């Protein structure tokens, strides 16, 4: 993270390469374990620009900052086999997630009040060093997802709560390649397949004067495929520069379609995400044998569209500013640390909800701070 992920497919020096490009395992120094956590500090501000219900203005609070500080842990392990020609690795992390909770009675409550999305990805991988300049790797992704979506609902006479909750295990794959066409140049590429989840759980409406229900149901959640390409150039023995681009197939995420067990539609909230690119540059410098410092910048386009953006993901284009360092505590133990500030561009929300009775209009802006720590142990 310290280089804004500008070298994640080319020159990682620890076991976290299991996730970003398993082909990179063949360049590690023996068996390793990497553990760490990122602590996210998100902030969002939504300003009411004329939201109405049943034609009347919604005079209410702005929901506050719906986010809280959230830790996101990870674990990676690698080991070489057969004279370092073949490697095995295991990664456990949380590649996608979301958690927000707005204040009671806020003006956008007919769009959302609470959202929780957790993914846990378990990835066993292998890599093969074909030549001194070519390595390939890949593996499976076993992914567990749990989601809870809540919003207010009204029949004009009374107001209740609509809730969708469910979980699912689904599977995908990933494959990567690492090339060294020149002595001081490394090229990497990695592809992670899309994973489609069918969340099995409950769909309910409670608190209305009439029309309440609580039934078994399902909802779809389609996560994107991701293709990443990068280059690392050694300027000297101590100084390296990085460049990387990643494509996200977010067009997989078309809607949140909730159905009952017979296939009947309970609700269908359009998302219509678009494919996006991220572009990152960075570098690192070895001050001495104990310290390495790095920094980077990333432009990360939002997949949300103006006509469909919701208060569950009040997102905008993101500018990442990152810095970090590695300290060698002893020859086989390293401490990694990093900090990132993400500025999120201002956007608009304009939605019809609650069977057309509610029109939610708002301006959004936000930011995210991230602090990260990791330990890498070499056996």
C-alpha positions as CSV (number, residue, x, y, z in Angstrom):
1,X,0.0,0.0,0.0
2,X,2.9,2.4,0.6
3,X,3.4,2.7,-3.1
4,X,-0.3,2.9,-3.8
5,X,-0.3,-0.6,-5.2
6,X,1.9,0.5,-8.2
7,X,4.1,-2.6,-7.9
8,X,1.7,-5.3,-6.7
9,X,2.1,-7.6,-9.7
10,X,5.8,-7.0,-10.3
11,X,8.1,-6.7,-7.3
12,X,6.5,-7.6,-3.9
13,X,9.2,-9.1,-1.6
14,X,6.9,-11.0,0.8
15,X,4.2,-13.6,0.8
16,X,1.4,-11.2,0.0
17,X,2.3,-11.8,-3.6
18,X,0.1,-14.9,-3.3
19,X,-3.0,-12.6,-3.8
20,X,-1.6,-10.0,-6.2
21,X,0.4,-12.3,-8.5
22,X,1.3,-15.8,-7.4
23,X,4.0,-16.0,-10.1
24,X,6.0,-13.6,-7.8
25,X,6.5,-16.4,-5.3
26,X,9.4,-17.8,-7.3
27,X,11.5,-14.7,-6.4
28,X,11.0,-14.9,-2.7
29,X,13.8,-15.9,-0.2
30,X,12.5,-19.2,1.0
31,X,9.4,-20.1,3.0
32,X,7.6,-17.1,4.5
33,X,4.6,-16.0,6.5
34,X,3.0,-12.6,6.2
35,X,0.3,-11.3,8.6
36,X,-1.1,-7.8,8.7
37,X,-4.1,-5.5,9.0
38,X,-5.3,-2.4,7.3
39,X,-7.4,0.0,9.5
40,X,-9.8,2.0,7.4
41,X,-11.2,5.5,8.5
42,X,-13.9,6.3,5.9
43,X,-15.9,9.5,5.9
44,X,-18.9,10.5,3.8
45,X,-21.1,13.6,3.8
46,X,-24.5,13.7,2.1
47,X,-26.3,17.0,1.7
48,X,-30.0,17.1,1.1
49,X,-30.8,18.9,-2.2
50,X,-34.6,18.7,-2.2
51,X,-35.6,15.1,-1.2
52,X,-39.4,14.6,-1.1
53,X,-41.9,11.9,0.1
54,X,-45.4,11.9,-1.3
55,X,-44.6,15.3,-2.9
56,X,-43.7,16.9,0.4
57,X,-40.1,17.9,1.5
58,X,-38.3,15.5,3.8
59,X,-37.2,17.7,6.6
60,X,-34.7,15.6,8.5
61,X,-31.1,15.1,9.5
62,X,-28.3,14.4,7.0
63,X,-27.5,10.9,8.4
64,X,-24.1,11.9,9.9
65,X,-21.0,10.0,8.9
66,X,-22.3,6.5,8.3
67,X,-18.8,4.9,8.6
68,X,-16.7,3.7,11.6
69,X,-13.1,2.8,11.8
70,X,-12.8,-0.8,10.4
71,X,-9.8,-3.3,10.6
72,X,-9.3,-5.6,7.6
73,X,-6.8,-8.4,8.4
74,X,-4.9,-10.7,6.0
75,X,-2.7,-13.8,6.1
76,X,-0.3,-15.3,3.5
77,X,2.1,-18.2,3.5
78,X,4.5,-19.5,0.9
79,X,7.0,-22.4,0.6
80,X,9.3,-23.6,-2.2
81,X,9.4,-27.1,-3.6
82,X,11.8,-29.0,-6.0
83,X,14.8,-26.7,-5.9
84,X,12.7,-23.5,-5.8
85,X,11.2,-24.4,-9.2
86,X,7.7,-25.0,-7.9
87,X,6.1,-23.0,-5.1
88,X,2.9,-23.3,-3.1
89,X,1.1,-20.6,-1.3
90,X,-2.1,-19.8,0.7
91,X,-3.8,-16.4,1.1
92,X,-6.7,-15.4,3.3
93,X,-8.1,-11.9,3.0
94,X,-11.1,-9.7,2.6
95,X,-11.0,-8.2,-0.9
96,X,-14.4,-6.6,-0.9
97,X,-16.4,-5.1,1.9
98,X,-18.7,-2.3,3.0
99,X,-20.3,-1.2,6.3
100,X,-22.4,1.9,6.8
101,X,-25.1,2.9,9.2
102,X,-27.0,6.2,9.0
103,X,-28.6,8.1,11.8
104,X,-32.2,7.2,12.5
105,X,-34.8,9.2,10.5
106,X,-32.3,10.7,8.0
107,X,-33.6,12.1,4.7
108,X,-32.3,9.3,2.6
109,X,-33.7,6.5,4.7
110,X,-36.0,5.2,1.9
111,X,-32.9,4.4,-0.1
112,X,-30.8,2.9,2.8
113,X,-30.3,2.9,6.5
114,X,-27.8,0.2,7.0
115,X,-25.4,-1.9,4.8
116,X,-23.0,-4.6,5.7
117,X,-21.1,-6.6,3.2
118,X,-18.3,-9.0,4.2
119,X,-16.2,-11.2,1.9
120,X,-13.6,-13.7,3.0
121,X,-11.4,-15.1,0.2
122,X,-9.3,-18.2,0.7
123,X,-6.8,-18.8,-2.1
124,X,-4.5,-21.8,-2.5
125,X,-2.0,-21.1,-5.3
126,X,1.0,-22.6,-7.1
127,X,3.8,-21.2,-9.2
128,X,6.4,-22.5,-11.6
129,X,9.7,-20.9,-12.5
130,X,10.0,-21.9,-16.1
131,X,13.3,-20.0,-16.8
132,X,15.4,-17.4,-15.1
133,X,13.2,-14.8,-16.8
134,X,9.8,-16.4,-16.8
135,X,7.5,-17.5,-14.0
136,X,3.8,-18.4,-14.1
137,X,1.4,-19.0,-11.2
138,X,-2.3,-19.3,-10.4
139,X,-4.9,-20.9,-8.2
140,X,-8.4,-21.1,-6.8
141,X,-10.5,-18.5,-5.0
142,X,-13.0,-19.9,-2.5
143,X,-15.0,-16.9,-1.4
144,X,-17.6,-16.5,1.4
145,X,-20.0,-13.5,1.3
146,X,-22.4,-12.3,3.9
147,X,-24.7,-9.3,3.3
148,X,-27.3,-7.3,5.2
149,X,-29.2,-4.4,3.5
150,X,-31.8,-2.3,5.3
151,X,-33.9,0.7,4.4
152,X,-37.0,2.4,5.6
153,X,-40.4,1.6,3.9
154,X,-43.7,3.5,4.2
155,X,-47.3,3.0,3.1
156,X,-48.0,6.6,3.9
157,X,-50.0,5.6,7.0
158,X,-47.0,4.0,8.8
159,X,-43.2,3.5,8.4
160,X,-41.4,0.2,8.8
161,X,-38.1,-1.5,7.9
162,X,-37.2,-3.5,4.8
163,X,-34.4,-6.0,5.3
164,X,-32.5,-8.4,3.0
165,X,-29.9,-10.7,4.5
166,X,-28.1,-13.7,3.2
167,X,-24.8,-15.5,2.6
168,X,-23.1,-17.7,0.1
169,X,-19.9,-19.6,-0.9
170,X,-18.8,-19.3,-4.5
171,X,-15.6,-20.1,-6.4
172,X,-13.3,-18.5,-9.0
173,X,-9.7,-18.6,-10.2
174,X,-6.7,-16.4,-10.8
175,X,-3.6,-16.6,-13.0
176,X,-0.5,-14.5,-13.3
177,X,2.8,-14.2,-15.1
178,X,6.1,-12.5,-14.3
179,X,8.7,-11.6,-16.9
180,X,12.3,-10.2,-16.8
181,X,13.1,-9.3,-20.4
182,X,16.0,-7.1,-19.3
183,X,18.3,-7.3,-16.2
184,X,16.7,-4.3,-14.6
185,X,13.2,-4.5,-15.9
186,X,10.3,-6.7,-14.5
187,X,6.9,-7.0,-16.2
188,X,3.9,-8.6,-14.4
189,X,0.3,-9.4,-15.3
190,X,-2.5,-11.0,-13.4
191,X,-6.1,-11.9,-14.0
192,X,-8.7,-12.7,-11.3
193,X,-12.0,-14.2,-12.5
194,X,-15.4,-12.7,-11.7
195,X,-17.3,-14.4,-8.9
196,X,-21.1,-14.5,-8.8
197,X,-22.8,-15.1,-5.5
198,X,-26.4,-16.1,-4.9
199,X,-27.2,-15.0,-1.3
200,X,-29.6,-17.3,0.5
201,X,-31.4,-15.9,3.5
202,X,-34.4,-13.9,4.5
203,X,-36.4,-11.0,3.0
204,X,-38.7,-9.1,5.4
205,X,-40.8,-6.0,5.9
206,X,-41.7,-5.2,9.5
207,X,-43.3,-2.3,11.3
208,X,-46.0,-1.3,8.8
209,X,-49.7,-1.1,9.8
210,X,-50.3,-3.7,7.1
211,X,-48.4,-5.8,4.5
212,X,-45.6,-7.1,6.8
213,X,-43.8,-10.4,5.9
214,X,-40.7,-12.4,6.6
215,X,-39.9,-15.1,4.0
216,X,-37.0,-17.1,2.7
217,X,-35.4,-15.6,-0.4
218,X,-32.3,-15.1,-2.5
219,X,-30.4,-12.2,-4.1
220,X,-27.6,-12.0,-6.6
221,X,-24.2,-10.3,-6.0
222,X,-21.8,-10.3,-8.9
223,X,-18.3,-9.2,-8.2
224,X,-15.9,-8.1,-11.0
225,X,-13.1,-9.8,-12.9
226,X,-9.9,-7.9,-12.6
227,X,-6.9,-7.7,-15.0
228,X,-3.7,-6.0,-13.8
229,X,-0.6,-5.0,-15.7
230,X,2.6,-3.5,-14.2
231,X,6.3,-2.6,-14.8
232,X,9.1,-2.2,-12.3
233,X,12.4,-0.5,-13.4
234,X,15.5,-0.6,-11.3
235,X,17.2,2.8,-11.6
236,X,20.1,1.8,-9.4
237,X,20.8,-0.8,-6.8
238,X,18.8,1.2,-4.3
239,X,16.1,3.0,-6.3
240,X,13.2,1.5,-8.2
241,X,10.2,3.0,-9.9
242,X,6.8,1.4,-10.6
243,X,3.9,1.8,-13.0
244,X,0.7,-0.2,-13.0
245,X,-2.8,-0.3,-14.5
246,X,-5.8,-2.4,-13.5
247,X,-9.1,-3.0,-15.3
248,X,-12.2,-3.9,-13.3
249,X,-15.2,-5.6,-14.9
250,X,-17.8,-3.9,-12.7
251,X,-20.4,-4.1,-15.4
252,X,-21.1,-7.5,-13.9
253,X,-22.9,-5.6,-11.1
254,X,-26.1,-4.7,-12.8
255,X,-28.7,-4.9,-10.0
256,X,-29.6,-6.3,-6.5
257,X,-32.5,-8.6,-7.5
258,X,-34.3,-10.1,-4.5
259,X,-36.5,-13.1,-5.1
260,X,-38.7,-15.4,-3.1
261,X,-38.1,-19.2,-3.2
262,X,-40.4,-19.6,-6.3
263,X,-38.5,-17.0,-8.3
264,X,-40.9,-14.2,-7.8
265,X,-39.4,-10.7,-7.7
266,X,-39.6,-9.0,-4.3
267,X,-37.5,-6.0,-5.3
268,X,-35.0,-5.1,-8.0
269,X,-32.6,-2.2,-7.4
270,X,-30.7,-1.2,-10.5
271,X,-26.9,-0.5,-10.0
272,X,-25.7,-0.5,-13.6
273,X,-22.0,-0.2,-12.6
274,X,-19.5,0.5,-15.4
275,X,-16.1,-1.0,-16.1
276,X,-13.3,1.1,-14.7
277,X,-9.5,1.5,-14.8
278,X,-7.0,2.5,-12.1
279,X,-3.5,3.9,-12.8
280,X,-0.7,4.0,-10.3
281,X,2.9,5.2,-10.1
282,X,5.4,4.9,-7.3
283,X,8.9,4.2,-6.2
284,X,11.0,2.9,-3.3
285,X,14.5,3.6,-2.0
286,X,16.7,1.5,0.2
287,X,18.2,4.0,2.7
288,X,20.4,1.3,4.2
289,X,20.3,-2.4,5.1
290,X,17.6,-1.8,7.7
291,X,15.2,0.7,6.1
292,X,13.3,1.0,2.8
293,X,11.0,3.8,2.1
294,X,8.3,4.1,-0.6
295,X,5.6,6.4,-1.9
296,X,3.0,6.4,-4.7
297,X,-0.1,7.9,-6.3
298,X,-3.2,6.2,-7.8
299,X,-6.2,7.4,-9.8
300,X,-9.1,5.1,-9.2
301,X,-12.3,5.8,-11.3
302,X,-15.6,5.0,-9.7
303,X,-17.9,2.3,-11.2
304,X,-21.0,4.2,-10.0
305,X,-23.1,6.2,-12.5
306,X,-25.0,9.4,-11.9
307,X,-28.5,8.0,-12.6
308,X,-28.0,5.0,-10.3
309,X,-25.6,6.0,-7.5
310,X,-27.1,5.2,-4.1
311,X,-26.4,6.1,-0.5
312,X,-25.2,2.5,0.1
313,X,-22.1,3.4,-2.0
314,X,-21.9,7.2,-2.2
315,X,-18.8,6.9,-4.3
316,X,-16.8,9.1,-6.7
317,X,-13.5,9.1,-8.5
318,X,-10.6,8.6,-6.0
319,X,-7.2,10.0,-5.8
320,X,-4.8,8.0,-3.6
321,X,-1.7,9.5,-1.9
322,X,0.4,6.8,-0.2
323,X,3.7,6.4,1.7
324,X,5.3,3.6,3.6
325,X,8.4,1.9,4.9
326,X,9.9,-1.5,5.7
327,X,12.2,-2.0,8.7
328,X,14.3,-5.1,9.0
329,X,14.0,-6.0,12.7
330,X,16.4,-8.9,12.1
331,X,17.5,-10.9,9.0
332,X,14.4,-13.1,9.0
333,X,11.8,-10.6,10.4
334,X,10.5,-7.4,8.7
335,X,8.0,-4.8,9.8
336,X,5.9,-3.1,7.1
337,X,4.0,0.1,7.7
338,X,2.0,2.4,5.4
339,X,-0.4,5.2,5.3
340,X,-2.8,6.4,2.6
341,X,-5.2,9.3,2.2
342,X,-7.9,8.9,-0.5
343,X,-9.8,12.0,-1.7
344,X,-13.2,11.1,-3.1
345,X,-14.7,13.5,-5.7
346,X,-18.1,15.2,-5.2
347,X,-21.0,13.4,-6.9
348,X,-24.8,13.5,-7.0
349,X,-27.6,11.1,-6.0
350,X,-31.0,11.3,-7.7
351,X,-33.3,8.3,-7.0
352,X,-36.9,7.2,-6.9
353,X,-37.6,4.8,-4.0
354,X,-40.5,3.3,-2.1
355,X,-42.6,2.5,-5.2
356,X,-42.0,6.0,-6.5
357,X,-43.3,7.8,-3.4
358,X,-39.8,9.0,-2.4
359,X,-37.4,11.0,-4.4
360,X,-33.9,11.2,-2.9
361,X,-31.6,13.9,-4.1
362,X,-28.3,14.7,-2.5
363,X,-24.7,15.9,-3.1
364,X,-22.0,13.6,-1.8
365,X,-18.3,14.0,-0.9
366,X,-15.9,12.0,1.2
367,X,-12.5,10.7,2.0
368,X,-10.7,7.6,3.4
369,X,-7.7,7.3,5.6
370,X,-5.9,4.0,5.9
371,X,-3.1,2.8,8.2
372,X,-1.5,-0.5,7.7
373,X,1.0,-2.7,9.6
374,X,2.4,-6.1,8.6
375,X,5.0,-8.6,9.7
376,X,6.9,-10.9,7.4
377,X,8.7,-13.9,8.8
378,X,11.3,-15.9,6.8
379,X,12.0,-19.4,7.8
